């Protein structure tokens, strides 16, 4: 039996380690309790999984305590403006990561990076942003994980300075889709889908204010596919946000998503049911697309659509199109840095990933029928896409 996943025990551990007691708003305890209950009843964690979740949840509590403490001691942080963030959305494995990493290369744009999402306090400073010792420490942990689970580097290559997802900030509210990537938790997911989420995004905004406070620029690009479940809540908190939506035939990506989840969940359980994963993801992402398309109907002007095949075929021209739509200057400095990154990180640089849909009980015709309206609306056809 691994360590206790009692919410109270984790909270006491975090407060004892940090010496802090104020967790701030919004409400978060309910999410933590439901998450833990779902883990205990449904996730079938092994001892490694229990230890990993105990450590992660404790770290999230500690990080939240640190953020709230900085905000309390420096109320001027709340005066920071987060203006017209450009948010990349789209189903997983549609090129969101590649596009996000391209845009991250522009020194005039502020982006979330893995190291600062993991350790946002003390908040970064401009003078040491690229030499902060937390970068090397985070890279050491990523390298160790890749050594332990080599498939992860093929499925989702990342470094300490790569672009991170906004959902990782939401994890500190314990209302984040990101948790289900590491364990099967249908009860928690149903609870999460029913949340309004505006308060959770309000916390995310506070973290962005903290991160840019001593470390400009303030022109934000973000990435979070799961934002598509709750676009109204995103816009309630970021009323001038705009969305860059990447597209690819779902029949060509669902097996890839399932394979990624099988790998990430397999680190903490001995009971990964691949057929159940196929059904789970077909249901999840069809609901996601349905919610996003319904919101889009009344807000078409704030969306730019990109095909994944264009991101793969000509990444620089695709980013130039994004910048033109955003009204951002596409400088020579930015273009050169992006071209260098694209050359150094070609598709499949760490190996090809082409799982068999049948391994997850997925029938391509049935998937396309489920997503028929989406396929027709964005003229996705049946061309074979690449890796995300």
N, C-alpha and C positions, 0 to 999 in steps of 0.2 A: 504494500500500500504506500503510495507516494504521500507528499505533504498535504496538509489540510487546505481545502479550497473554501474554507469559511470566510465570508465577507468580513466579519468582525476581526478575525485573526489577521487577514491581509491588511486591513486598515490600521490595526495596532502596530503591525510590523513597519508599515510605511511611516506612520507618525513618529514612532520611536527612532527610526533611522534618520529622519530629516529634522526632528525636533519641531516640526510644524503641525498645526492642527486644523487650519482653515482650508476647506476644499472649494469654497466659493460657489457661485451659480454657474450653470443651471443645475436642477436636480440630477443626481447621478447614481444615488444609492439603489434605486429600484432597478436600473439597468444592470448594475453589478450583481444584485441578488438574483435576477432572472437569468443572467448569463451563467452564473455559477450553478444554479439549479439545473439548467439545461445541460451544462457540461456533465454534471453528476448523473443525470438520468439517461442522457442520450448519446454522449460522445464516445463512450467505451474507451476512455483514455487508459493507456498503460502507465507504468510508473514514470517513464520518461516524459510522457505527455502531461501528467499531473505536475511534475516538477517544472516543466516549461511554462505551463499556464500560471502556476503559482508565482514564478519569477516575473513573468510578463505583466500580470495584473498588479503585482506589488510595484513594479517599476512604473507602470502607468499612474498609480496612486501617488507615488513619490514625485513624479514629474508634474502632475497636476498641482500638488502642494507647492512645488517650487514656482510654478507659473503664477499661481494666485498670490504668493508672497511677493514676487516682483511687482505684480500689478498693484498690490496694496501699498507697497513702499514707494512706488513711483506712479502716482495717479495720472501724470502727464502722458503716460503710455496710451491711455484711452483717447487722447486727442489725435492720435495718428489716423490718417485717412487711408482707407483701402478703396481706391477709385477704379472703377470699370475693369475688374479682373477678367482676364481671358481664360476661360475654363475649358479644357479639353475633356470631352465625354465620348462615349461610344462603347459598344460591347467590348469586353476584354478580348485581346488577341486581334484587334483591328488596327493596330499601329499607333495606339495612344501613347505607348511608352517611347517609341522611336520619335514621334513628333514632339513629345514633351522634352526629350533630351536634346533635340535640335534647338528648340526655342530657349532652352536653358543656357546655350552657348553665348547668347547675346548679353554682353555686360551691362546693357541698358535695361535689362529685364530682371526682376526679382522672381526667383523660383524656389520651391521647397526642395531641399536636398536631404538625403537619408540621414546624414549625421546630425543635422540640426533638428529634424523631426524627433529623432531618438533622444537627443540631449539639448533641448531648447534653452535651458538655463545653466549658467548665466547667458543672457541673450548675446548673440554674436556681435562683433564690432567690425566695421569696414576695414580697419587696418590689418586685422588678422583673420579675415574671413576665409582666405584660402590656405592659411597655415595653422589654423586652430588645432590644438593637439587632439581634440575630439574626433577629427577626421581620421587620423591614424588608428585610434582606438576602435572606431566603428569599422574601419576596413579590416582590421585584425579579426573582428567577430564575423564579418561577412565571409572572409577567406576561410575561417574555420568551419562555417556552415557549409560552404561549397565543397570543402574537403570531405565533410561528413556525408553530404548528400549531393554528389556531383551533378545529378539530373537538374537540380535547381538552376545551375548556371546556364544550362541549355534552354530551359523553359523561360527563365526571367532573369537575364543577366543584370546585375546591379553592382554598383560600387558605392562607397561612402558619399561620393559627390554626385551621384546620379539623381535624376528627378524622382521624388517620392510622391505618393498619393495623398490627397487631402484627407482621405478616410483614416489615415494613420493619426491625424490630429483628433478626429472625432472619437477615436478609441479612448481618449481620456475622459469622454463623457459617458462611456460604456453604452453608447448608442451608435454603433458603427457596424456596417456590413462586413468590415475587414475580418472580424472574428470568425465568421463562418468559413473562411478559407483554411482554417487550422483545425476545425472540428465540426462534425455534423451536429447541429443544434436547431432542429426545426421549431421548437417552442420559442427560443430566443429570436429566430428569424421572423416568425409571425408577429411577435411583439414589436420588433424593430420596424417592420413594414407598416404597422399601425400607428407609429409615432409621427407627430407633426414635424419634428426635427428642427424647427426654427431655433429653439433654444440651444441645441447642440451646435448648429452652425454659428450661433452667436459666440459660443466659446471658441470655435475655430477662428472667427474673426479676431478675437482677443489675442490669440496666439500669433496671428499674422502681424498684428500691431506691435506685439512684443519683439518679433523677429526683425521687423524693419526699423524699429525705434532708433537703434544705433548702427544700422547697417542698410543704407539705401542701395539700389534704387527702390522706388515705391510703385513702379509699374509691374503688377503681378501677372504671371501666368501660372495657372494651376492645372492639375490633372486629377480627375476622379470619375471613373466610369459609373460608380454607384450613385453619383449625384442624379443620374437619370431617373432613379426611383422617386425623387423628391425635389424636382426642379423648382416648384413653387416655394418651398422652404428656403432653397438657396437664394432665390431672388428676393425673398422677404428680408433677408439679412444683407445681401449684396444687390441692391435694387438696380444697379447699372451693369451688372455682370452680363457678359456675352459668352456664347457657347460655340465651340468648334467641335462638330460631331463627325467622328470617323465611321466609315461604313464598310462592311464586308458581308458576303453571303453567310448567314448563320450556320448553314449546313457545313460550311468549311471551317468553322471555328469552334463549335460546341465540343467536339472531341478533344481539341487542344485545351480548352478550359477544364474539361473533366480530367485530363491527364495532369494538368497543373495542380488541381485540387487533390487528386489521388496522391501526388507526391508530397504536398504540404501537409495534408492530414495524416499521411502515412508516417510522418515523423513522430506522431504522438498516440497512434492507435495501431493495433494489430488487426483491425476489422474494417478495412476499406472495401465497400461493396461497389464495384464499378458499374453494375447495371443500375443500382439505385442512384449513382451519381449522374448517369445520363438522364434519367427521368427528372431528377432534382433540378438540373441545369436547364433542361427544356422548359420546365414550368417557370423557373426563376426569371430567365432572361426574356421569355415571351411576355411576362408581366411587366418587366422593366421597359421593354420597347413599347408596350401598350400605354404605360403611364407617360413616357416621354413624348410619344406622338400626340397624345391627348393634350398635353401642356403646349406643345409646339403649335397646335392648330391656331391658338390665339396669340402667339408670340413669334411668328415666323421671322420677323426682322432681326431677331437677336441670335439667329443660328447661321453658321456657315457649315456647309456640308463638304466633306472630303472623302474620296475613295481611298481605301488602303493601297490599292494597286498603284495609285499616283504617288503616294508617299514613298513606296518602295522604288518605283521606276525613276522618279526625279524629285528627290527630297528637297533640293534647294528651290526649285521652281514652285513646289507646293508651299513651302514656307513663305516665299515671296508673295504668293496669292493670299496667304493668311494675313501677312503684314499689310497688304493693300486694303483688305477688307477691314482690318482694325484701324487703319489710318496711322500705323506706326512706320517710322522711317526704317527702311531696310538698308542699313549702313554696310559699307565695305568690310568694316571690322567684324560685324555680325555674320555676314555671308562667308567670310574667310574661315571664321571659327566653326561655323556649321559644316562647311565643306570638309574641313579637317576631321571633324567628328564623324561625319558620314563615311569618309574614306577609312577611318580606323575602326569603324563598327559596322561592317557590311552585314546584311541579313544572313543569319546562320553562322556567324563568326565562331560561335562556340559549339556548333554542331546542328544538324538538321533535326526537326521535330515534326513528325508526321504520323500521329496515332491513328489507329483504325477505329472509325466510328462504331463499328459492330462490337468492339470490346466493351462499349458502354451502352449497348442496346439501342443505338441511335440509327434510325433509318433516314437517309438523306431526303427522300421524297416526303416522308412524314414531317420532317423538320421544316422543309420549305413550305409545306401546306400550312403549318402552324404560323409561319412568318410571312404568309403570302402578301398581305397588305404592305408590310415593310419592304419586301423584295420589289414589289411593283412600284412603290412610291419612290424608291431610290435607285431603280434600274440596276439592281445588283447582279442579276443573271446567275449563271452557274460557272463563272470563271474561277479558276483555282487561285486563291490568294496565297500570301506568304505568311511568315511568322509575325507575331505582334512584336 
